[in-house]
Each structure stands twice: as structure tokens, then as C-alpha cells.
Amino acid sequence: MSARQSLIHHTAGCFTCGKSVSARNALAWAHNHVRHNPGHWVEVSLGYIVSAAA
């Protein structure tokens, strides 16, 4: 039996300037944000639901 996962929660927020995003590309946004804003710290939160595949 295999498992199935679905991304259900995706946010990123900068501790330095307060900008944030809630979108499937949150991880990409975080990478771009710190690349263009040296010294900024970003937290990324990704949540998945995992269930048995039918």
C-alpha cells in the first residue's frame, strides 16, 4: 500500500520586514525574497495531509 499526500497549507513570512505570502509558491517566494533583500530572515510553513492511496 502506498500513501498519497496533498499540500494544504503554504505560507512564508519575513521576520525582518513583515512581508508575507500564502500561496503554493511560498518556498520560491522565500528564496527570491532573501536573495533580493540580504539580511532578511524568512520562515516557510508547508502543511500536508497524508492518507492511504486507494
C-alpha positions in Angstrom: 0.0 0.0 0.0 1.3 3.5 -0.8 0.5 6.8 0.6 -0.9 9.9 -1.0 0.0 13.4 0.1 -1.7 16.8 -0.6 -0.3 20.2 0.2 -3.0 22.0 2.2 -1.1 24.9 3.9 1.6 27.0 2.4 2.8 30.3 3.9 6.0 32.3 4.1 6.7 35.4 6.2 9.7 37.7 6.7 10.7 38.3 10.3 12.7 41.4 9.1 10.2 43.4 7.1 6.9 41.7 7.8 6.0 40.9 4.2 4.3 37.5 3.7 2.6 35.3 1.2 0.1 32.5 1.3 0.4 30.6 -2.0 1.6 27.3 -3.4 4.9 29.0 -4.4 5.7 30.1 -0.8 9.1 28.4 -0.9 10.1 30.0 -4.2 8.9 33.4 -2.8 11.1 32.9 0.3 14.1 32.1 -1.8 13.6 35.2 -4.0 12.8 37.5 -1.0 16.1 36.7 0.8 18.1 36.8 -2.4 16.8 40.4 -3.2 16.9 41.5 0.5 20.2 40.5 2.0 20.0 40.0 5.8 16.3 39.2 5.8 15.0 36.1 7.6 12.0 34.2 6.2 10.0 31.4 7.8 8.3 28.9 5.5 5.4 26.7 6.7 4.2 23.8 4.5 1.4 21.5 5.6 0.5 18.2 4.1 -2.4 15.8 4.6 -1.2 12.2 4.1 -3.6 9.3 3.5 -3.5 5.7 2.2 -3.8 5.6 -1.6 -6.8 3.7 -3.0 
